[in-house]
Amino acid sequence: MDPSSLNAKRQRLVQHPVLEEAVPLWVLQCQHRGVIITGDIICAKAHRLA
């Protein structure tokens, strides 16, 4: 194996592109406001957005 192939990342198919964009943006907004969020809160938000 050559070194360049070790750094290659596999592309994955996105099943919910809207969530892929909306959830990280929401997390950043919460962090900016100083809101503490957990994995459970992120999952709940994703379910509401879906």
Phi and psi in degrees as a GROMACS rama.xvg file:
@    title "Ramachandran Plot"
@    xaxis  label "Phi"
@    yaxis  label "Psi"
@TYPE xy
-87.9418  154.795  ASP-2
-57.7843  -32.1995  PRO-3
-67.7867  -30.5248  SER-4
-74.9714  -20.9925  SER-5
-71.4644  -26.3757  LEU-6
-90.9284  -5.05822  ASN-7
-69.4121  134.83  ALA-8
-105.649  143.502  LYS-9
-84.0792  129.88  ARG-10
-78.0682  138.931  GLN-11
-113.101  150.348  ARG-12
-80.5444  132.39  LEU-13
-91.1611  125.983  VAL-14
-87.33  -28.1906  GLN-15
-133.576  80.4868  HIS-16
-60.7617  -32.2467  PRO-17
-64.2925  -43.7952  VAL-18
-66.5417  -36.891  LEU-19
-59.8851  -28.7925  GLU-20
-93.0767  -41.3928  GLU-21
-72.06  -42.7998  ALA-22
-65.0892  -49.3761  VAL-23
-60.6437  -36.4092  PRO-24
-63.3329  -44.2743  LEU-25
-62.4319  -41.6417  TRP-26
-60.8491  -44.8932  VAL-27
-62.4115  -39.9009  LEU-28
-63.1479  -41.762  GLN-29
-64.1062  -43.5839  CYS-30
-62.7292  -39.8722  GLN-31
-62.9937  -35.3798  HIS-32
-84.9112  -4.0198  ARG-33
81.7536  17.7979  GLY-34
-81.404  130.484  VAL-35
-86.3177  125.161  ILE-36
-124.366  146.321  ILE-37
-111.039  172.133  THR-38
-59.663  -37.6081  GLY-39
-64.5038  -39.159  ASP-40
-67.0616  -40.5365  ILE-41
-62.8741  -42.4956  ILE-42
-63.2328  -42.1639  CYS-43
-63.135  -41.9722  ALA-44
-63.7628  -42.2469  LYS-45
-61.8111  -39.8692  ALA-46
-65.4456  -37.7979  HIS-47
-68.5494  -34.4318  ARG-48
-76.6984  -23.6458  LEU-49
